[in-house]
Amino acid sequence: MATDYKQIFKQVKTDIAAKRQELGESMRTVEGLEAEIAGLQQTALGLARMLGEEFVAEDEIGLTDAVRNVFKSALPSKNFTALEVRDELQAMGYDITKYGNVMASIHSVIKRLIDKDIKFVGTRGDSDKPAYQWKFTAADLASPVPSYRISTLSGLRDLGRKK
């Protein structure tokens, strides 16, 4: 009996396509969960500040992932300078004090992410600082905007009013 290598090859290509689709779905799930965790961490940080408590994220993410989250959680039209990335990291509650020269580290991360995840969009400001933006895909733009960013801030404002 002869082996039909063409049929086997066709089946393997079909399996590869199916696994790529499955991987893409899993990655979207992971990204959604990471966005929810980041939102909850922002809420916890805001509540901790309001209550005079200390909050340290138990599962601290690395600087590269934190910088990615800054870009990914912004609106598609938003761009950031390196200084704004630092400010957003602090606002998210990310501990930048562990880096001797955090700006050098942020610049290194941005350099690695250019073309892969982010793009240079020009310069702005009086000092002509370079600005960068997340490279949104059609799938990113089709996804609903995470509501945690809006609800977190309005929820904190409401909590402050109930005193």
C-alpha positions as CSV (number, residue, x, y, z in Angstrom):
1,M,0.0,0.0,0.0
2,A,1.4,3.4,-1.1
3,T,1.6,6.3,1.3
4,D,-0.2,9.4,0.1
5,Y,2.3,12.1,1.1
6,K,0.3,14.8,-0.7
7,Q,-2.7,14.1,1.5
8,I,-0.5,14.0,4.6
9,F,1.1,17.3,3.6
10,K,-2.4,18.9,3.0
11,Q,-3.6,17.6,6.4
12,V,-0.5,19.0,8.2
13,K,-1.0,22.4,6.6
14,T,-4.6,22.4,7.7
15,D,-3.6,21.4,11.3
16,I,-1.0,24.2,11.3
17,A,-3.7,26.8,10.3
18,A,-6.1,25.5,13.0
19,K,-3.4,25.7,15.7
20,R,-2.4,29.2,14.6
21,Q,-6.1,30.2,15.0
22,E,-6.3,28.5,18.4
23,L,-3.1,30.3,19.5
24,G,-4.5,33.7,18.3
25,E,-7.6,33.1,20.4
26,S,-5.6,32.2,23.4
27,M,-3.4,35.2,23.0
28,R,-6.4,37.5,22.9
29,T,-7.7,35.9,26.1
30,V,-4.4,36.5,27.8
31,E,-4.3,40.1,26.6
32,G,-7.8,40.6,27.9
33,L,-6.9,39.1,31.3
34,E,-3.8,41.2,31.5
35,A,-5.8,44.4,30.7
36,E,-8.3,43.4,33.5
37,I,-5.5,42.8,36.0
38,A,-3.9,46.1,35.1
39,G,-7.2,47.9,35.7
40,L,-7.7,46.1,39.0
41,Q,-4.2,47.1,40.0
42,Q,-4.9,50.7,39.2
43,T,-8.1,50.5,41.3
44,A,-6.2,48.9,44.2
45,L,-3.4,51.6,43.9
46,G,-6.0,54.4,43.9
47,L,-7.8,52.9,46.9
48,A,-4.6,52.3,48.7
49,R,-3.6,56.0,48.3
50,M,-7.0,57.2,49.4
51,L,-6.9,55.0,52.5
52,G,-3.2,55.7,53.3
53,E,-2.4,52.0,52.7
54,E,0.5,50.5,50.8
55,F,-0.2,48.4,47.7
56,V,2.4,46.3,46.0
57,A,1.3,44.1,43.1
58,E,2.0,40.5,44.0
59,D,2.8,39.5,40.5
60,E,5.0,42.3,39.3
61,I,5.4,42.3,35.6
62,G,8.6,43.1,33.9
63,L,9.4,46.6,32.5
64,T,8.9,45.5,28.9
65,D,5.4,44.2,29.5
66,A,4.6,47.2,31.6
67,V,5.6,49.5,28.8
68,R,3.6,47.5,26.3
69,N,0.6,47.9,28.6
70,V,1.0,51.6,28.6
71,F,0.8,51.7,24.8
72,K,-1.9,49.1,24.4
73,S,-4.2,50.6,27.0
74,A,-4.2,54.0,25.2
75,L,-6.7,55.1,22.6
76,P,-5.4,54.4,19.0
77,S,-4.7,58.1,18.4
78,K,-2.7,58.5,21.6
79,N,1.1,58.7,21.4
80,F,3.7,58.9,24.2
81,T,7.2,60.3,24.7
82,A,9.5,58.3,26.9
83,L,8.8,60.8,29.8
84,E,5.1,60.2,29.4
85,V,5.7,56.4,29.4
86,R,7.5,56.9,32.8
87,D,4.6,59.0,34.1
88,E,2.0,56.4,33.0
89,L,4.0,53.6,34.6
90,Q,4.0,55.5,37.9
91,A,0.3,56.2,37.5
92,M,-0.3,52.4,37.0
93,G,1.5,51.8,40.3
94,Y,4.6,50.2,38.6
95,D,7.6,50.4,40.9
96,I,10.2,52.3,38.9
97,T,12.4,52.9,41.9
98,K,14.2,49.6,41.4
99,Y,15.8,50.9,38.2
100,G,18.9,53.0,38.7
101,N,18.3,55.1,35.6
102,V,14.7,54.4,34.7
103,M,14.7,56.6,31.7
104,A,17.6,54.7,30.1
105,S,15.7,51.5,30.7
106,I,12.5,52.9,29.2
107,H,14.5,54.1,26.1
108,S,16.0,50.6,25.7
109,V,12.6,49.0,25.9
110,I,11.2,51.4,23.4
111,K,14.1,50.8,21.0
112,R,13.4,47.0,21.2
113,L,9.6,47.5,20.7
114,I,9.9,49.8,17.6
115,D,8.6,48.1,14.5
116,K,7.5,45.0,16.4
117,D,4.8,46.5,18.7
118,I,5.1,50.3,18.5
119,K,5.9,52.8,15.8
120,F,7.7,56.2,15.8
121,V,5.1,58.9,15.0
122,G,7.2,62.0,14.9
123,T,8.3,64.6,17.4
124,R,6.3,67.0,19.5
125,G,6.7,69.6,22.1
126,D,9.2,72.5,22.3
127,S,12.1,70.0,22.9
128,D,11.1,67.9,19.8
129,K,11.0,64.7,21.9
130,P,10.3,61.6,19.8
131,A,6.8,60.2,20.3
132,Y,5.6,56.6,19.8
133,Q,2.3,54.8,19.4
134,W,1.0,51.2,19.6
135,K,0.7,49.5,16.2
136,F,-3.0,48.6,16.5
137,T,-4.2,45.8,14.3
138,A,-7.7,45.5,12.8
139,A,-8.6,43.0,15.5
140,D,-7.4,45.5,18.2
141,L,-9.6,48.2,16.7
142,A,-12.6,45.8,16.5
143,S,-12.4,44.9,20.2
144,P,-14.5,46.9,22.6
145,V,-12.6,49.5,24.6
146,P,-11.8,48.1,28.1
147,S,-14.3,49.7,30.4
148,Y,-12.1,49.3,33.5
149,R,-10.2,52.5,32.8
150,I,-13.3,54.6,32.8
151,S,-15.1,52.8,35.6
152,T,-12.0,52.8,37.8
153,L,-11.6,56.6,37.7
154,S,-15.3,57.3,38.1
155,G,-15.5,54.7,40.9
156,L,-12.7,56.3,42.8
157,R,-14.3,59.8,42.4
158,D,-17.5,58.4,43.7
159,L,-15.8,56.7,46.7
160,G,-14.2,60.0,47.6
161,R,-17.5,61.7,47.6
162,K,-19.1,59.2,50.0
163,K,-16.9,60.3,52.9
